[in-house]
Amino acid sequence: MKLSLKAIRFVIEALDHYQEYHDERLRRSALSEDEASDLLNDRQFLAAIKQDFEVYRNELTRQRQGVKADE
């Protein structure tokens, strides 16, 4: 899948907000151990996805800078 830099930025920002939502739920809610564990696992998964998108964004940025330098 190819995404624009703008789309990647939106996905990264959405993942940030979703991680913040998980953090807020962990702070505010009286959760069972299982629920808290699930939220922590989901948050780690979100962080991994976000990291993948950041790597993709950085690679795309480098490619675009290389194209501009060649012009």
C-alpha positions in Angstrom: 0.0 0.0 0.0 1.3 3.4 -0.9 0.3 6.4 1.2 1.1 10.1 0.9 3.1 11.8 3.5 0.0 13.6 4.6 -1.9 10.4 5.0 1.0 8.9 7.0 1.0 11.9 9.2 -2.7 11.6 9.9 -2.3 7.9 10.7 0.5 8.6 13.1 -1.5 11.4 14.8 -4.5 9.1 15.1 -2.4 6.4 16.7 -1.0 8.9 19.1 -4.5 9.9 20.1 -5.6 6.3 20.5 -2.5 5.6 22.7 -3.5 8.7 24.8 -7.0 7.3 25.1 -5.6 4.0 26.4 -3.4 5.9 28.9 -6.4 7.8 30.1 -8.5 4.7 30.6 -5.6 3.1 32.5 -5.4 6.1 34.8 -9.1 6.7 35.3 -10.8 3.4 35.2 -11.1 0.8 37.9 -10.1 -2.0 35.7 -9.7 -5.7 36.4 -6.2 -7.1 36.0 -7.3 -8.7 32.7 -8.7 -5.5 31.3 -5.6 -3.5 32.3 -3.4 -6.2 30.8 -5.4 -6.1 27.6 -5.1 -2.3 27.4 -1.4 -2.4 28.0 -1.0 -5.0 25.3 -3.1 -3.0 22.9 -1.0 0.1 23.7 2.2 -1.7 23.0 0.8 -3.0 19.7 -0.3 0.5 18.8 3.3 1.7 19.5 4.7 -0.9 17.2 2.3 0.0 14.4 3.2 3.7 14.9 6.9 2.9 14.7 6.3 1.1 11.5 4.5 4.1 10.0 7.3 6.4 11.2 9.9 4.2 9.5 7.8 4.3 6.3 7.4 8.0 6.6 11.1 8.5 7.0 11.9 6.3 4.1 9.4 8.1 1.8 10.8 11.4 2.9 14.4 10.3 2.0 13.2 9.0 -1.3 11.5 12.3 -2.1 14.5 14.3 -1.1 16.7 12.1 -3.3 14.4 12.8 -6.3 14.5 16.5 -5.7 18.3 16.4 -5.4 18.5 14.6 -8.8 16.4 17.3 -10.6 
